[in-house]
Amino acid sequence: MRLLVLILLFALIVISQLNTIVDSDLWCHFKTGEYILKNFNIPQTDIFSYTLENQPWVDHEWLSQVIFYGIFAKFGWLGVNILKTAVIALCFLMTLFFIFGKYKKLVYAIFFIVISIFAFGYRSFARPEIFSYLFLCLFFYALESEEKIYLLPIFQILWVNLHGYFILGPALIFLYCIGSLILRDFKKVKRLGLILGFTCLACFISPYFYKGAIYPIKILIGIFYQQKAYMQDVRELMMPTSASFGRYVFFWILAILSSITFLINLKKARMQHILIFMGSFAASYAAVRNMPVFIFMAMPLAAINLNEAGLTKNIVDKKYYGALLLVILAGAYFFISNGYYEFTKQSAFRKTESGMTELLTPKKACDFLERGNIKGRIFNSIDFGHYIAYRFYPEKRVFIDVRTELYKNDFYQLYKRAQNYPREWKSLQEKYHFNIALIRHLFSGTERLLKNLNKDKGWALVHYDESSAVFLHDVPENKEAIEKFRIDFSKKKIEKSDECLSVAGFFEKIGEAKLAEETYIKLIERNPKFLEAGNNLSAIYINTGRYKDALRIIDGLLKYYPESAELYCNKGTAYLRMGKKEEGIGALEKSAGLNPYLRQASYMLGLVYYEKGYIEKSMRQFIKYLALDPYNAGAHRMLGNIYEHKGLLKKAESEYNEADKLEGK
């Protein structure tokens, strides 16, 4: 029975890690790895953008990039996925071997490994950081067993060239030093101190010497002081509490259960274990991307606690193998059926398979530029930068990409403002002379730029697909391409390739509401329970005065989605437009209760509160709205009205001026 449990556990680990690759950063890693191998040169300055002008670049992941490119060039996406699976499987299996070697029991280790597999699923990415998880585990088990710790400085030399989390190595040794110091084991403190010193020195053995060694500290300073604006827009840099509990439910389950094991083993828990647990949890609480650091530390610590606590150490493994078998089988089905990805809200991009999702890359747009032999500088959405560099470097370079350590806060703010302020877009174009705009329309953030470019006679839409759109500046070098590829929406008919949610959303964003409506209707005919399509169609009906049609769709969908904040927001808006103010307020307040971060609910509540004379309540709603979307001219104008009503004339003037800038006045 034990052997069967172990075989199935290994199968679960593999199944959970063989998933769709969604990390667009990989394109940069592939291209940089290719550059290093072809030129036998590790870049010291940026090579991919035309806006940074050879700014110094500490490529702390260069060795990972060489490995990733070598695997991808030889074995493709399957090879990349197998590499990630092998590294992560080693991390989990090290826990199993360590716990069994020390306590001759498996039940607690297996239990927490299974929970950790579920908790890690959200961060199961093929990234250089997987090597950091491996070395973190190696350091932990070497320090726990106190064998071969002299190898840690050697491991550190590899780690410092693989990923920026290498700072965790010295940090872990330091925590063990503190634990030994508290126990007054000075002999051990001296030994660990010596290892710590050599490990710190090993941080300097990279192509960047001291710049590489201090890189993680500079990044931390940048995140908390220089790049706050970027942090607010990148989900992995946000706190896990910024999302709904269900999104990271398995992480919270692991955090709660592993915390309880420390209470159970309170008398025997070692200080270094407590410090590691608290420190890794604080890191994961600060940013989603750090969650695996806690996961791979909490997992063995919880198993150690239960194997040492007087209350739980005498458990007999054999009694629980049957239950573990059922849990592992259920977990495997959870992943294979893609139920896990639906439950954790990753179903649009992730499933149990091997390959790269094209929704997050501008592949079709780049194919179009290549086929059309369209030359010139590109303005690109930030998360498209790496793929464009992969496809076109050195012939074309990018405007921006997600290397936040290079593009400082001022430049990022310039990029964001150009997408929302027409005058700033024009001045940016005049400064950098780009004549191609490759814009991501999937997700929010670019809708104002898309609409402005579609209305601007100086730009022509020549391509769109499920995730991106290409506009060409009307200059002589683009004349032929514009005449050949310009899209005329007055003659446009919906094609089969248009019948998807993101394309319908694109039509809506550029102001082609009729095409959007037609596409949403086709999607709902195909699937009457399609929540997003129904919500968006009902919004179009509301905006065009067809309130009964909107309510018909909303009420039909509420039968299936009674907790949808978006449906209640649309219902409230429809009631308000129909003059049913009390019903409208009730629906909007319910929407805000279901999702406090839903922008449209805040906006509509702000309007209705203002009309009813509830000035303070209205002001709070518009302030909240603008915290979520600072580039809405109407919201700034309404807040200006409120401030003027309250006699705060300077604040009112500031809001009116901001609204004028956003409207291009």
N, C-alpha and C positions, 0 to 999 in steps of 0.2 A: 504493500500500500504506500509506503514512504517513497519508493522509487517512482511509482505512478504519479504521486503528488508533485514530485520534483520535475518530472518530465513535462507535466501539464503546466507547471509554473513557468518553466522556461518557454513553453509554447505561448503562454499568455504574454510574457515579456516581448517576444518577437512580434506577435500579432499587434500589440499595442503601439509598437514603434514603427511598423511598416505602414506609414500613412502618407497621404498626399503632402508633397512639399510645398509650403506656402511662403517661404522666406525669400523675398526678392533681393536681400543682401547677398545671396549666393552668387549672383551675376558678377558683382564686384570681386568676390573672392576668386571666382574662376578666372576672370580677366587678369587680376593681379598675379595669380599663380602662374598663368600662362606667360605674362610679361617677365616674371622673375626667371622662369626656366629658359625662356628664349634668349634673354639678354644677360643671364648670369649676373643680375644686378637687382638689389633690393631698393625700391624707391625711397628717396629721402625727402622729396618734395612731391606735391600733388601732380598727377599726370593726366587726370581725367576731365577736368573742367577748364573752361575759358574765363571764368570769373575769379578764380583764386590767384592766378598769375604766379604759379610755381611756389605757392605757400608751403613751408616746411610741414612734412607729414610723417608722423610716427606710426608706421604700419605694424602695430604690435601683434597682428595675427598672420604675419607673412608665412610662417612655417605651416600653419593650418591651411592657408590658401594654396600652397604648393601641393599639400596632400589632397585637398578637395579637387583641385584642378586635375591632378594626376588620375584620381579615381574616376572623375566625370569623363575625362577624355578617353579613358580605356573602357569603362563599363556603363557610362550613362547614368540616368536617374536611379536605376535599380542599384548600381554600385554605391551611389551616395547614400541611399536609404539603408543599405546593408552596413555601410561604415557606421552610420549613426546608431543603428540597431545594435551592432556589436559593442560599441563603446558604452552605450547606456545599459545594455545587458550585463556587461562587466561590473558596472557600478552596483547594480542590484545583487548580482551573484556574489560580489565581495562581502556584502552584508551577510548573506547566507553562510558562506564558508567561515567567516570570522566567528559568527555566533555559534555555529555548530562546533567549531574547533575549540572554543572556549568553554561552552556549557553542555555540549553533546545533546542539545535539544534544538528543534526546528520550528515548533508551532508558533512561537511569538515572532520569530524572524519572518516566517512566511506570511503571517497575518499582516504585519506592518509593511512588508514588501508589496502585497496586493493593494493595500490602501494607497501606498506611495505611487504605484503604477497609475492608479486613477488620478491622483493629485498631480502627477507629472504630465499627464496627457495633454494639458493645455499648453505646456512649454516644450512639447516633443518636436523640436525643430532641428533640422540639419544645419547646424551653425558651428563655428569654431569654439563656442562656449562649451560644447560637449566634452572637449578635452579638459576643460577646467573642472567639470564634475568628476571626471576620472581621476585627476590628480588630487582633488580635494579628498576623495575617498581613499586614495593611496596614502596620503599624508595622515589621515585620521587613523587608519588601521595600523600604520607603522608606529604611530605615537601610542596607540592603545596597547599593542603587543610589546612595545619597547625593543623590538628586534629590527635590525637593519636600518635604524634611524639615520645612520651615517650616509645612507643613500639619498636622503631628502635634498641636500644641496644639488646633487646631480639631477634629480627630478626637477628641481626648480629651474635649472638651466633650460630644460626642454619647455617647461611651463611658461617661462617669461617670453618665449618666442612663439608660443601657440595662441595665447589669449590674455587679455588684460586683467582677468580675475586672478592672476598669479599672486597678487598681494594677499590672497587668502592663505597661502602657504605659510609665510612668516607669521601672519595673524594667528593661525591655529597653533603653531609652536609656542607663540607668546602666551596664549591662554593656558596651555599645559604648564608653562613656567609659573604662571600665577597660581595655578592649582597646587603645584608642588611647593611653592613658597608658603602658601597658607598652611600646608601640612608640615612645614618646617623640614622638608626633605631637601637639605641644601646640596647634597651630593647630586641629586637628580636635577636640581635647579642649575647647577654648574654645567652638567652634561648637556641639558637642553639649551642653556644659554650659548654654549659653544656652537651647537648645531644651528641655532637661530642666527648667530653671527655669520656663519658660512653661507646660510641660506639667503640672508640679506645681500651678501656680496655677490651671490649667484645672479641676483636680479640685474646686475650691471653687464652680464654677459649676453649681449644682444647687439645687433648692428647699430643700435641707437645709444648705447652706453648709458650715461646718466639720464638722458632724456627718456629712454625706454623704462628705466627704473622708477622714475617719478611720474610716469604717464597716468597710472590709476588715480593718484592723488590729484593731478590736474583735472582729470575727468570729473571727479567728485566735486571739486570746487566749481567747475564749469556748470555742472548740472544744477547745483543749488544756488549759484550766484549769477552766472553769465547766460544760462540757457533755460531760464524758467519758462519762457514763452514756448519753447519747443517741448518741454516736459508736459505742458498742459494739453498738447495735441497728440502725443504719442502714447498709446495705450499701455505699452510695456513699461513706460517710465512712470505710470500713475500708481497710486496705492490700490491694492486689491479691493479696498472698501469702496472705491469709486464705481464699481460695477455691482450688479445685483448679487445677492448671496448665492443664488443658484449657479452663477457662472463659475465660481471657484469653490463650490460646495465641498469637493473632496479634499481640497487644501485645508479648509477650515475643520473638516472632520479629523484629518491627520493632526492638525495643531491642537485640537481639543483632547483627543485620545492620548497623544504623546505627552501633553501637559499632565494629564491624570496619572501617567506612569511615574512621574517625578514625585507626585504626592504619595503614591503607593510605596515608593522606595525612598521616602524622605530621609530616613536615618542613614542610609548607605550611599545616597547619591553623591558623587564626587563633584567638587567645586568646578573643575574644568568642564565637566559635562553640563553643568548649569549655565556656565558662562557661554559655552558654545551654543547651547539651545537658545538662550535669550538673545545672543548676538545675531545668530542666523535668522531668528524670527523677526528681529527689528529690521534687518536688511530686507527681508521679503515683504514686511509691512510697508516699508518705504517705497518699494517699486516692484511691480509684478514680475519683472525680468529676474529678480533675485530669488523668487520662490523656490527654484530647484536647490539652491544652496541650503535652505531650511529643510527641504524634503530629504536630501541625501544625508543630512546630519540627524534629523529627528528620527528617521527610520531605525538606524542602529542603536541610538540612545534609548529609544522606547523599548526595544528588545532587550537591551542590557538591563534596564531597570526592572522589567518583569522577571528576568531570569535570576536577579539577585535579591529581589524583595522577599521577605519572609512569607508573605501572604500568597505569593504566586510561584515561587521557585520550584516547588515540589510537584508541579503538574506533570501528568503522564501524557507524552506526545500521542501515543497510539489512539487514545480515546477521541482525538479531535481530527484525525486524518480524513475521516469521511466528510465532516463538515467543511474542512478546507477544500476538499475535492469539489464539492458542490459550488462553493464560492468562486473557485478558480474557473470552473466550467461556465458559470453564469457571467463572470467577467469577460471570458473569451467571447461568448455570444454577444455581450454588450458592445464589444469593439467590432466584431465581424459583421453584425447587423447594422453598424453605423449608428446604433442607438446612443453610444457615448458621445459622438460628435453632435448629434441633435440635442442631447441633454445639456451639453456645455456650450451650445449656441455656436458651433463651428461647422454646421452642416453645409453651409454654402461653399466652403472651400476645402473641407477635410473629410476624408473617409479612409477606410482600410484598403489601401492600394499603394502602388509605387509610381510616382510621376510628379510633375510640376503643374500646378493649376495655372492656366493661362489667363484667368480673370485678373490676376494681380500684376500682369506684365503687359506692356504695349506691343506684343509680338506682331499683331496684325497691322498696327500703325507703322511699325518699323519696316515690315514687309512692303507696305504701300510706298514708303519713302524710298526704299531700295529699288523696287520695280520701276517707279517713276523717275528714278535718277535725280531726285530733288536735292539740290545743294543748299548750303547756307547754315548759319548758326541756328540752334534749336533752343527755344525756351521750353522747359519741361517741368511737369509736376515733380515734386521732390521724390516721391517713392518710385518714379520711373527712371530716375537718373542712372542707377546701376545697370539696368537692362540696356539702356541706350548706349552706355559706355561699352558694355559687353559686345553689342552688335556693331558699333561704328568706330570705336577707337582704333587707330589714331586719326582717321579721316574726319570724324566729328567728335567734339567734346561737349560736355553737358553744362547746363546752367547751374544746377544744384543737385545734390543727392543727400542721402541720410547720414553722411559722416559728420555728425554734429560737432565733433571736436575741431573740425576745419571751418565749417560755416558758422560763424559766431552769431550771437543773438541779434546783433544789428542787421546782419545780412538776411537772417531768417525773417525778421520783422519786415524788411524791405520786400522780400519775396511775397509774404502774406499780404501786405498792404497793396502791392501791385495787382493782386487778384481781386481786390475789392474797391480800389479807388481808381477811376478811369484816368485821371491825370497822372497818377504815379505809374500806372502801366505804360502810358505814353512816354514819360521821362525815362523809364527803365529801358524801353525799346530803343530810344534815341541814344542812350549811354552804351548799351551792349550790342546794338545793331543785329539783333536776331530777326530772321524773316520766316521762321517756322515756329508754330506753337503746338506742342504735343501735350495735350491736357488730359488728365484723368477725370472722367465724369462719374465713375463708380464711387460711391460714398459722397459725403458732403464736403464743402469747403471751396469748391471751384465753380459753383453754380452762377455766381455773379460775373465772373470772368467769361464763362461760356456764353452767357446771355449778351454781355457787352460786345464780345467778338463777333457773335452772330449778327448783331445789329450794325456793327461798324463796317462801313463800306470799304474801308482800307484793308479789311481782312476777309478771306473767303474760306468757308468750310469745304474741305475737299475729301475728308474721310471720317467715318465714325464706325465703331464696333461696340462690343459688349462692355468695354471698359474705358476706351479712350477716344479722343477726337483730334483731328489735325486741321489747323487753320494755316493758311499761307498769307503772308503780307503781300499786298498788291504793289509789287515793285517789278521793274523790267525783267529781272532774272526769274521771277515766278510767273510771268505772263502766260507762257505756254501751258504750264501745269494747271494754272487756274482755269484757263479756257477749256482744258481737257477734262478736269476732274471736279469742277465746282458742283456742289449739290444744290439743286433748285427744289425747295420744299413745296413750292406752289404746284409742282407736277409730281410730287412724291407719292408713291403708293406703298403700302405696307407689304414687305416681303417676308418670306418664312424666317430669314435670318434676323429680322427685326422683332420677332415675337418672343421677347424675353423681358424680364422686369427691368434690367439695367438700361436697355435701349429705350424702353418707354419712359423711364426716368430722365434719360438724356433729352428726349423730345420735349419733355415738360420743362427741363432746366433752360433750354435755349428759347423757350417761348412758343413752341409748336404744340399747343394744347390739343388741337384736333387730332394730330397724329398720335399723341400720347393716349388720348381717350380711346381711339380705335384699337391701339395695341393692348391697353388694359382690358377692354371688352373681350378681345380674343383670348387673353390669358384666363379670364374668369370663366368664359365658356368652356375652356379646356379643364379648368379646376375651380368649381364654384366656392371652394374653401380657401382660396388663395388670399390670405390676409393682406399682404402688402399691396397686391394689385387692387383689391377691393377698397382699401383705405385711400389709395392714391386716386382711384376713379371717383370715389365719393367726394374727395376734395375738389376735383375738377367740376363735378356737378354743383357743388356748393358755390364755387367761384363764378359759375355761369347761371346761377339762379334756379337750378333744377333741384330744389330741396327735397321734394318727395322721392325722387329717384335716389338721391343720396341716402336718405333715411331707410329706404327699402334695402339697399345694399348693407348699410351699417347694422340694421336690426337682424338681417339674415346671418351676418358674420358673428354677431354677439352671441348667437346660440352656440357657436363652436369656440369662441374666444371671449369669455365673459370678463377676463382680466386684462383686456387690451386697452391701454391708456390712449393709444392713437384713435381707436374707434370712438371712445367717449369724448375725446377732444373734437373730432369731426361732428359727432352728434350735437355737442354743445354749440359749436359754431353754426350748424344748420338751424338749431332752435333760435339762436340770437338773430340770425338773418330773417327768420320768419316772424320775429317780434315776440317770441316766447322767452322772455328774459329769465324768469325764475328757473324754468326747465333747463335753459342754456347754462346758467351759472352752476346749477346742480351737477350737470354732466361734466362741465369743465373742472369743477372742484374734485369730482371723483377721478377724473383723468390725472390731475396733479397729485392726488393721493396715491394713485397706482404707480406713477412715474414722476417724481419731483423734477427730473431733468428734461422733461419734454418741453421743448421751446415754444411750440405753437400754443400749448395750453396756457403758459405764462403770459404770452402776448395777448391772447384773447381775454384772459381774466383781467389783465391790466386795462384793456379797453373798456370792458363792461364796468369794472369798479370805478373808472374815471367818469363814465357817463352817469353812474349812480351817485357820484359825489364822494366816494370813498377814496380820498386823495392819497392817504398814507398807504392803504392796501394796494392801490394802483401803482404807486411809486415802487413798492417792494417787488411787485411782479415785473416791472420793466427793468429794474436793476438786476434782478435774477436772470431775466431774458438776455440782457446785454452781456452778462458774465458768460453765458453759453454761446452767444452769437454777437460779438462786438461790432459787426459790420452791417447791421440792419438800419438803414436810414430812417424808416418809419418809426422804429423803436426809439432812436435818438431824438426824433422830432417830438414824439409823445412825452418822453422824459423832459424835454425842454419845456413843453407846455405845462407840465406838473411843477417844474421848478419856478416858472414864471408865475404860476398861480400861487405858489408859496412865497413869492417875493425874492427868490434866490436868483437874481437877474444875471449875475456872472456865470453861474452854473447853466442857466437856461441858454445864454449866448453860446457857451461852449458846445452844448448839445446841438443847437441849431447849426453851428459851423461844421460840426462833424457830419451832420446829415447832408449838408450842402456838398461837402467833399465827396461823400459816398455817391451822391447823385451826379457828380462831375460838374457841379456848378462852380 
